[in-house]
Every structure is written in structure tokens, then in C-alpha cells.
């Protein structure tokens, strides 16, 4: 006969089931969150310090900082500063002009290259070209700058002269004196070559997210590749492509090395003028305390400009990139 | 009675038929000839018109042949095909030209003694044999290493916050990291100048350069690291938690080891991003010509500064050789880093 054992009368202590994280996890979360906030802190600090240093100049110059084009410090014979004017208009126009030329030239090329990579290239060629484009994106800008100066400028000068010869009735292509080197046109071309890799990879990524069923549906309805791209890919990727272009614009505006080699002026083919980023580099070595503050203000303007462009770009990539027909 | 089994011959109807291939080849050859003739007849000279005329005639020829063979839609399609190939070549030509130019011009400036000497006893216009870029190589290495040590933890924590904690601030932080990757390098330099160099140290040093470079490096590393962390299947995390591990142990023992190779790629891409930065280095690390191994004190040279100086102050053949040799060394460095990154990610992809 078997005996049934009496169940133990004493129940084990109740275990507590909880969703409260352990102590180690709480520490982990605090540390990671702090680290995550660092980008916020760094951006805030950049803004704070540049504003702090440049605020005096922004206050005395007011809107003149952006609208006047005179950057001049007059000293008497004892080295005392008599009058000082800080205006960024010429530089700002130069920066924006270069960036616009870069986008006008670079973005169509990038979009078409992205279409080629995504829909035309065979897989071997695609892998190769994608790594080539990625490699180009990793190139330091000084490589582009000096290459443009040594190789591109002579032949681009020729094209600038050609443009001037046949289109000088358009005011933008007018040239007051026959100086064609170091013009915004050439700087814009080099910047265009520089932003092509970034724009191409962003557009390609957007295009590659096009739903395959829609592509196949278009083909099944008898569409040619052009018709498929027009009906499916372009409506789907429009926002993302615009965002990629804006990212390129942001990179083009912030780049210094190029702009110190090429000088800038609003008549795109004529080669005299200046630009914010290069101004800062040129002046900082010889600047006194007051002028340094003005340079900080210039940096602040550049920072806000690129922040704005990048912000809009990211909004477009994230919000519009997912929509489509 | 024997049944005959019919084995269908494999065919690939989507591939081009021999006839179509012949037409493509014919168009290609015809446009080579016609572009050559156009350049010969008209006053346009050089390789660039040849290049564009080739594609121009290719567009026209393929349009005509496609129109005759298949009609309007196919003809329009062929235009896009040719134009996209044209765009791709325009995008690829500069990179070949850049690499070619730098190698062709840079090797003249290379010299064995340049890896053992610095520029403290030489000017940029001296013969190539005297002076070298030891100081620049060491300076860049030191500055980039310090920037790496500073930025890697911050970037990794940011990526972990975005993928593991996914708190309320994820969206704004992702946005800020992207915005930060667009900060102009000169602004990073100005920030360090205004926040540390002017008020505190009052002097240039390599450490300041590293700080400015770290600001530029953080977003690149953080974004790449986030991308690889997102690729880790959630099963791994759930398995770790189901075994009773805390989140901290899951992340430290399971998630991070799983993305080790991806993190190495992220670091390499970040280094490639900052290695050629000129503006911040010019602004805050001074730029010395003598070998300086102490990042805390005294100006420190770097390769971009070396290139820059020989480009601006020179004018002689020697200085131009120096410029291109410096660029060549920079290029080799970037190519090596990129190749290693590719190798690692390819090996990780196979596993």
C-alpha cells in the first residue's frame, strides 16, 4: 500500500513578481540615457558659446550683419581701432550661390545614377559601383578641393567662357572683367562632385524601399522601365530624394576647404568675392579680439543656416519618404 | 510502347537576343565614330566634348533603332537608359580622375627619408630629400586616436539609447544626431576655440584638435552603430531576458558582442570622416612643423595641415610635389581604412 505523503504545511515565501527594473538596470538606463543626450548637450553648447561670443557684434550690427556687405576694420597709425564694420551679405550670397549651383548640377546626376544602380545595373556591377560611391563619400574634402583646383579648373574655365560667350544676355552669366578662374561656377562644380556620393546613396536607399509588389504590378501591366519608374518609383521616393538633395546642400554650404580655394561673387562666372567659411579661416590668424567676436558671429550664422537646411532635409526624408501612391 | 518524354529546353526570354545585342554593339560603335567626327569637324576640342557627343549620338541612335523595332514607349525607355548610364559615368569619372591624379603627381614627392624626418629644419621649397612628414603622420595618428577614445563611448551610448532603451526622447535624439552630422567642420573648430582655447588653455594643442574632431566623429559612428544594432534580431534580446539576465547583462553579453564587427566598421568610417579634416585642425591645434608627441602642450602638425601649408606657401615644383605626396599618403590611409572596413563587414556577412 502506498502512503500518500502529506503535503508540506509550510508554503515557501511568496516571490514577488515585479516589472520594476533591478538596480543594475536602473544604473544602465541612466548611463545610456545620459550618453544619448550628449548630442543635445553638444549642439546646445555650440549654440550657447557661439552666441555668447558673437552676441555683442550681432547687437551692434543688427540686421546689418546679414544685409551689409562691408567687412572692414580701420586702424589709425597707433594700431587703435577707429571704426569697424562687419557685414556678411557678400559672403552669404557666395555661400548660398555655390551651394545652389552644386545642387542644380549634382542632384540630377545623383538621382539618375541612383536609378541606374537600382533598376538597370546587373548585381555584380551594382555591388562594385556602390562600394566605389561609398568610398568617394569617405574621401576628405581636401582631396576634392585640390583636385578641382589642379585638374577641373582649367577645363571648367573653358566651359565658363563658352557659357559667357553665348549666354551673356542673362544677367547671371555676365562678367565685368575677363576673370574666369576661382569663380562660384567652378566652386559649385567641385561642390557638386563632392555631394554626388551622398545624394546618390540617399536616393538609392529611398528607391530601394519601393514596394516590390508595386514594381512587379507595373511590369505585369506591360509598363516599360521608364513608365514603371514614372508611375511607381518617383511618386514613392519624391520626398526622400528632395531630402537627400537638402542634405547635399547642407554639406555644400558648410565646406570650408573648397571655399578658401575658390572665391565667390554673385555673377556666377566672375571670379572675385568671398564666402563665410573661408572668411573665418582667412581672418582668424590675424584677427584681434573684437574681430574674433565678429568671426564667431559669422560662425553662428553659418551654423544656424546649416542646422536649418539639415532640419528641413531630415523632416522631408523621414516624413515624406514613406508616402507614395 | 515507349512514351517520349519531352524535356523543355531552358530558355531565358528576358535576356537580349543575339540580334538585339548586335544592334546595341552597332549603336555603340557608330556613336564612337560619330562623336569622333563631330569633335574633328567642329571647333570643340578635348576629351569632355568627345564624352558628351558620344552619349548624345548614342541617345539618338538607340532612340531610332528602338522606335523602329518596338515603338514609341520602348524608344522613350531607351533614352532614360542611356541618360542614367551617362549620369553614372559622370559620377564615377571624378573618382578615377582624383585617384589617378594623386597617384601620378604624388609619387614624385615620395622619398624614404620623409618618413623619418619632420619639417622643423626645412621649408616647403627645399628639395624633397630634406624634411619629411613624420610629424604630420604622428600628429594625425595621435589626434585621431584621442578623438576616437572620446567619441566612441558617447556614440555607442547614443546608439544603444536609440535601439535598446527606445525612450520618449528617441525621435528628437535621432533628429539631433542627424543634424549634428551636418555641422560644418569650421563651426566645430570655432566652438572649441571659444569654449576652451580662449577662456581656459590660452594656447593651441593637439588635444583641442582631438576635441573638435570628436564632435565631427560622434554622429558618423553613432548612426552607423545604430544601423548595425537595428539588424540584431529581437530573438537574441528576448533569449537573454528569458534566461533571467537583466537588460544590462543582455546588452553587454549578447547584443554588443554580436555587433562587434559592425562597430569596428562604424569606427573605421568615423576615422575616415575626420582624418582629412583641415579647418578645425588649423583653427585649434596650431599646426607645428616639429615632431610633437605631447597632445597637451604645443602645436601639433597633421597631414591636412602639411598639405595645406605646402599648397599655400609654396609655388615651386618641390612644394607642389610635397602637396601631392601628402595627399597621396592621405588617400592611401583612407583607402586602407575603407578596405579593412569592407573586409570586416564582408566577413561578418558570411557568418
Interface residues (C-beta under 8 A of the other chain):
Chain A: X21 X22 X24 X25 X27 X28 X29 X31 X32 X33 X34 X35 X36 X37 X38 X39 X40 X42 X43 X45 X46 X49 X50 X52 X53 X108 X109 X110 X111 X112 X113 X115 X116 X117 X120 X121 X129 X131 X132 X133 X134 X135 X136 X138 X139 X140 X141 X142 X143 X144 X146 X147 X150 X151 X155 X158 X159 X193 X196 X197 X200 X224 X225 X226 X227 X229 X247 X250 X251 X253 X254 X255 X256 X257 X277 X280 X281 X284 X295 X296 X299 X302 X303 X306 X307 X309 X310 X311 X313 X314
Chain B: X46 X48 X73 X74 X76 X77 X79 X80 X81 X83 X84 X85 X86 X87 X88 X90 X91 X92 X94 X95 X97 X98 X101 X102 X105 X153 X154 X156 X157 X158 X160 X161 X162 X164 X165 X167 X169 X172 X173 X175 X176 X177 X178 X179 X180 X181 X182 X183 X184 X185 X186 X187 X188 X190 X191 X193 X194 X195 X215 X218 X219 X222 X246 X247 X248 X249 X251 X269 X272 X273 X275 X276 X277 X278 X279 X282 X283 X304 X307 X308 X311 X323 X327 X330 X331 X334 X335 X337 X338 X342
